[in-house]
C-alpha cells in the first residue's frame, strides 16, 4: 500500500484542504460562468470543428465481461456492481486480479486517428471508484493492482499529443468505493440502491475536496483538455455544487472545456450538452455532443454482439454533424486491455468511408 499524503493542519489550513476551491477563488477574480459569447465561441472552436471523437470505457469491470460468479448479468457491463448488487468490499477485491497487460495506448490512439476521430475521452474513474492513474489521494488505483508501474492515463495523454488528438478525461461524480458514500439500503431496485446512493452525514465536504484534488491531478499531470462528468443525477449533488466545481476547474486551466453534467444536465448547458444513445431531430442553439456505443454496452461485455455497421456509424455521424453536434463513439477494451476485433474492424472501415467521401 502506497504512502499517502499526510499533513498536520490546523485552523485555516484545514479549511483550505477541505475546500481547495477557496484558494482558486481567492487568487482569481474571473467569473468563468460570465465569459463573453466571443470568448466562449473561441474556446469551443476546436471542439466544434472536431465533429468526431472516441469514448473509452475501461475499469475493473472490464475483466468480468458482464459475468459474475458464473452468471451473466443484465444491463451495461460497467454497472455490474449495481446490477449484481455486489457489496463494495467484495467488489474491491477485483483489483487483485485486474491485469490488462495488452492495453496499448499508442494503438488505440492510432485507431482513433484512422477512423477520422479528432479527440478522445477515457473513463479515468467510473462509478466503481477505481482510478486508472496513480493518485496521491487513494489506494484504489492502478498502483495498487498487478499493473503497478503502468499509468494508462499518462500513456494515452502522451500518445494523443504525438498523434495530434485532443485528450480528454471522464470523471464520475458518484463513487461506490469512497467511504463518504454508501449503497441506499432502502432502495427498491438497483437504480435506487446504487445510482441514488447515500452521502453519509458530514462527509460531503470531504468528498468534494477529494474530487477537486483528483481533478487537479488530471489537469496538472496529464494536461487534459476536456473534463467529462457523469453521475449528476444523485440527489446530494446540487446545481450550486456543479457551478462551484466548474469555476474551480476553469481557474486551474481556463482553456479547458467541461460537459454539462458537471452540474444538473437538464438545466446546465455549459460547455456542451450530452445526449446519450440518442440525438435531437433538429439543430440546437448550443454546443452538443451525442455519445453512442458501438454495440449495446459501454464497458466490455462478452455476450454483446449487437454491433453497428460502419455504414450505420457514418450515417449517424453525418446526421449529428448536420445538426451542429459531435459524435463521441465508444469502445470497451476487454480484461486483457485489448480492443475487441469487431470494434477495430468497424472503426477502420468508418475511416475508409470518410476518407473516400472527403476526396
N, C-alpha and C positions, 0 to 999 in steps of 0.2 A: 504494500500500500504506500502510495507516494506521500511525501511530507507536504501538508497543506500550509497555506499562508496563515500564520497565527500572529495577530497583532494585539498588543496590550494598549487599549484605548480607554480614554475617559472623556466625559463631557462632550464638547462639540466635536471631537474627533470621532467618537462613536456615532454621533448623528450623521456625519459625513459618510461613514462606512455603510450605514443602513440606508442612506439616501444619496447615492453618488450623483444623482441628477442635480442636487443642490449646488455642487461645485461648478457644474457646467452652466447653470443659470446665473451663478454669481459672476462668472467670467465673461458671459456673453449676454448682450442686451438684445440680440436679434430674436424676434418672434417669427419662427420659421413657418408658422401657420398663416402668416400675413404677407408672404412674399408676393411681389408683383406678378401679374399674369405673364409679363415678358420674361421675368426671371424663371418662372415655373416652366414655361414652354422651352426655354433654353436648356434647363436642367433635364427635361424629359425628351429632348430631341433624339438622342441616340436610341432610346427605348422605342420611340415612335417609328424610327427608321428601321429598327431591327426586325420586327414583324414575326420572328420565329425563334423559339428557344427550347432548350432541353430541361426537363424536370427530372431529378433523380431521387427516388425513394429507396433508402438503404439504411439498415439498422440491425439490431439484434434479431428482429422478427424475420429477417431475410433468410436465416438458416432454417427456420421452421417451414417455410414454403406453404403456409396455410394449414399445417398439420400439427396437432398437439396430442401427446400420449397415444399416438397411433390413429387418431380420429381426425378426419377432415373437418375443418371449422369454417362455417359460412362467413360471408362478409369480406371486407377488404383485409388483405393479409397483414397490413401494418397495424390493424386494430385487433389482432388476435388476443392480446391480453384482455381486452374488453369482451370480445365475442365469446371467449372460453372462460371468462371470469377467473383469471389467474391472479392469485394474491401477489402483491408487489415483491415480497421477499423470495417467493418461489420463482417468479419471472426473472428476477435479477440474477439468478444462477446461470442464466443463458450466457452471461458474459464469459463464463469459464470455458465454453465450447465454441465461442464465436471466433472463427479463424479463416477469414476470406483472403487467403494468400494470393488469389488470382486477380484481385482488384487492380486494375491498370488505368490510372488516371489519364495517361497520355493517349491510350487507345480510345477511351471514352470521349475525350475532347476531340480527337481526330474524327470520330464517328459523327459527332455533332456538327463539325465543320463540313464533312462530306454531305450531310443531309441538308445543308443550307442554313443551319441554325447560327444565330449571332450571339447568343448568351446562354448561360447555364445556371441552374439553381439546384443545390444539393441540400437534403434534409440533414443539417448538422445536429439537430436534436428534435426528434419527433415526440409524440405524446408519451412514449415509453420512458423518456428522460435520459436515455443513453446518448453520450456525446461522441461524435466521430473525430474529435480532436482532443489533445491532452490539455484539459482545462485545469487551471490552478484552484478551481472552486468546487470540484467534485472528484470522487474516486470512481464514479460510474461513467467511465470513459474508455477510450481506446487504449490508453496507457495501462489500464488495469486488466486488459484482456490478453489472450495469447498473441495479439498483434502489437504488443508493446514495442516501441521503436519506429512504428509507422505513424504517419499523420496524414490521413486521407484528405483533409481539408487543405493542408499545405500543398499536397501533391496536385490536387485539382486546380488550386489557385495558380500555381506555377505553370501548369500545362495550359490553362486558359490564356494566361498572359503571353506565353510563347506562340500560341496559335491565333491570337487576336480575338479571342472570345471573351465577352464580358462575364465576370464571375459573380455569382450571387449565392446567398445562404438563406435557407429556411430555418425558422426557429419557432417551436411550439410554445404558446403562452401557458398551456396546461402541462402538468408534469406528473405522471403516475408514480414516479420514483421519489421525488423530493419529499422530505419529511414534513413540509408545511401543508401538504395536501393528502387527502385520503379518499378512498372509494366511498361513495354515498350509500351506506348500508340500507337506507330506507328506499332506495330506488327500486322501481318495479321491473325494470329491464336494463339491458346493457348500457343503453344511452344514459338513462337516469343515474346509473351507478358510476359510470366511468367518464362520460362526457361532462356531466354536471357534478363532477367530484367536489368534495367539500374542502374549503380552506379552513384550517384549524384556527381557532381563536388566537389572535395576537401574532400570527405568523406571516401575514400578508406583506408587511414592510420588509421582513427578512427575505422573502422570496423575490420581491421586486428588486431588491439590492442584488440578489444572486443573478437575476436576469440581466441587469444592467452590467454587472461585472463580465458576464459571459459574452454579451453583445459587444462590449468594448474589446474583448479578446478577438472576436471575429473581425472587427474593423481594423484594429491596430496590427494584428499578426498576419491577417490574410487579405487585407485591403479589399474587402467585399464591396461591390458597387450596388448591390441590391440586398435589402432585408425583406424577407417574405415570411410574414407571420400567419399563424393559424391558431384556432382554439379560442377566438374572441367571444364565442357564444356563452362561455361559462359565466354564471351569474355574478361571481365575485369580481370579475374584470369589468370595469366601468369605462364609459366614454372618456372621462377625465384621466383615468389611468393610461388609456391609449394615447391621448394627446400629450401627456407628460412624457411618455416613452418616446413618442415621435420627436418632441423637442430635444430630448436628451441625445438621441441618435444623430439628428442633424447638427447638433452642437459639436459632436465628435468628427463628423465628416459632412459638411454642408452639401456636397455634390451627390450624396447617396440618394437612391430612390427607395421608397418604402410602400408596401401594398396596404390597401385599406383595412386589412384585417388586424392591423396594429391596434385599432380601436373597434367600435361596433360597425361591422361591414355594411349593415343596412342603412346607416346614417353617415358614415365617413367615406369620402371619396379620394382623399389624397393618399398616395400619389396616383394610384391607379386601382380600378375596380377589378374584381377577380371572380367572375362567374366560373362555376366548376361543373364539368361534364355537360355543359350546355353553353350556348351563347345567344345573344339577343337577335331578334329578327330584323332589327333596324340599327342604324348608326346611333351612337350615344354622344352626349355633349361633354364627355370627359374621357381621359385615357383609360383603357381597359385591356385586360389580358384574359383569355379563356384558357383554363388548364384542362387537359384531357389525358386519359390513359390510352396506351396503345392496345391493351386488351381490356379486361374488366377491373383489375386490381391495380393499386398504385405500387405496393410492395410486391416482391416476388411470390407468386402462388403457383405451385407445381401443376395443379389441375386446370389452370386457366388458359385455355387455348382459343379464346374468342378474339382473335387478332383483327385489327382493322387493316384493310389492304392499303398499299401505297397510294392507289388512286383515291381511296376514301380520304386519306390524310391530306392529300394535295387539294382536293375539293373543299375540305373543311378549312384548310389554311387560306385558300383563296376567298372563301365566303367571309371568314373572320376579318381578313385584311381589307376586303372590300367595304366592310362596315367600320373600318378605322381601328380594329383591335389587333392584338398579337395572339399567337397560339403558343402555349407552353405545353409541350408534348412529353409525356413521362416514359421513363424506362425504370425497371426494377431489377437490379443485379441480384443474382442468387446468393446462397450462403457461402459459396466459394469466392464471391466477388465478380463472377462472370456475368456479362450482359447476355440475356437469352438470345440464342441464334436467330430466332424469328424477329426479334427487335432489330438486330443488326441488318438482317436481310431487308426488312421493310424500310428502315431509315436510309440505307444505301440506295434503294430504288426511288425513294422520295427525292433524294439529291439528284439522281439522274434525270428524273422528270422535270424538276425545277430548272436544272441547267439547260435542258433542251428547250424549255419554254422561254428562257431568257436570252437565247442566242439572237 
